[in-house]
Amino acid sequence: MMLASLYLLAFAVLSSLFASCLCSEAFKVSQVSSLNRRPRGGPTGLARAYARYGLPVSQSLATSDAGQLKGHISSSSADLVDYEIMYSTPITIGGQKFNMQLDTGSSAVWVYSAFTPEDMRGPNRSVYDPSLSPTSRIIPNVSLVETYGGGSIYVSGLAYTDTLTIGDLVVPSQAVGATENVSSSFYSIPTIDGILGLSAYNGSGGSDLSRERPGNAEGTSLYRLPQSWKWRGFTFGYIPEPYSETTLTWVNSTSDWSTIITGWAIGTPSNMTSTSLGPIVDTGTPFLLLPPDYCTEYYNSVTTVLQGSYHGETGFIYPCNTTLPDLYLKIGEYTATIKGDQIAGPEVGNGYCWGHLQPIAGPNVPSAILGDTFLQSTFTVFKLPAGDFGIR
C-alpha cells in the first residue's frame, strides 16, 4: 500500500495560549514516522476510535485476534503503530526534545513527564522534566485533566508554562500538561511522547493552536501532498504549490472542524444521492466513519459483506481479491473522491481484509468522522477565526 503523506500547515494560525511569539512569517517542520511500520487500521484501531468518542467496545471486538482490548482500554499496540497515521512532529519544550502528534480532535498540549510512573510510560519514551528547564513555571491551583470518549481515555497531571518551539515558532509561555496518569490507550503507542492539540479552544483550560495569530497567522490546514513529493512534514504560514487559497472550495465550519456532507455516491459521482451528515475532521481517527447503513450499501455494492463474522469483530471485512469502488462525498460545492484503494485495508486472515470505511452510531457522537482515510485523498485548509475551511 502507498504510504500516506499527512501534512499540517497553519495557513493562518498559531496558538491561542501564546501571549507572544517569536517566529518568521513562514516555516516548515519535518515529520517523523514510526520505525515499526505495521498494517494500518485493524480492529484495535477501530476500538480505539470508538473509545475516543465514548462508544462501547464489544467483547468480540475487544478479544479479536488482531488486537487485545479490555473494555474501552487498549492493551496492545499491534496495529496502533501505524505507518499511515502514527506520524509525529519534533517539538522542544523547555529545551527538551519530543515527538508529538498534532491532533485536530483535541485542544490540549500535554507530554509524558518525569512524574508519570514507569509502567505508564512504556519503553524508550522521552519524558518532560520541569526541573531541567530554566523557563518552566508551575501554574498554581491548575491541573491537567484531559479526557477523550467520555472519560474512557484520559491523561491527568500538573500544569506548567514553558517555552515551546516548533520549527521557527518560539512560544515563551505555552501552557503544557505534565502527565502523572495516562490511560493505556496512549501508552500503548510507543512513538508518541505527547499531543499538540489543534482544535479551537474548548474552555477546559488546556491549550489550542487557534486563537493566537502572530504575524500573518489566521488558521490551520491539514492536507496530503502528492505522492511525488519527497519531503513530508508540516508547513506554517504558507501553502506550497500547486495549491492556493483561490483554488479551494470554501465551506462553513466550526471550532471543532465540523461541516456538512450533502451528497454521497459509490463508483461514480453520477450516482450522487442527497443526504445530510454532520461530520468532523479528525486527524486522530484512522478511518472514514459513516453510519452503518452507508457502510453496508458500500460493501454490498461489490460483495456479500461479512459484518462481525470473522474473529467476532464488529466491523466490515471483505474478500481481499475484491476491487473496492471509489466513494464520493459532496461537501459544499466540492465533491471529494476517496479512492477504493484508500479504503482497502490489511488482511485479517483466510483471505479477508479489513476495510477503512467503518460504521459509527450512537448518542452524542458525530454522524460521521472524516479521519485519515478521508485526509489521504484531500487537501483541507482550516481557517480561523472565520470558522471556514477550504477543500480541494
Secondary structure, DSSP 8 states (H G I E B T S, - for coil): -----EEEEETT---SS-S--B--S-EEEE-EE-SS-B-S--HHHHHHHHHHTT----HHHHT-TT--EETTEE---TTTSBTTT-EEEEEEETTEEEEEEEETT---EEE-BTTS-HHHH-TT---B-GGG-TT-EEEEEEEEEEEETTTTEEEEEEEEEEEEEETTEEEEEEEEEEEEEE-HHHHT-TT--EEEE-S---SSS---SSS---TT--EEEEEE--TT----EEEES---TT--GGGSEEEE--TT-B--EEEEEESSGGG-EEEEE--EE-TT--SEEE-HHHHHHHHHTTS--EES-STT-SSEEEETT-----EEEEETTEEEEE-HHHH---EEETTEEE-SEEE---TTS-S-EE-HHHHTT-EEEEETTTTEEEE-
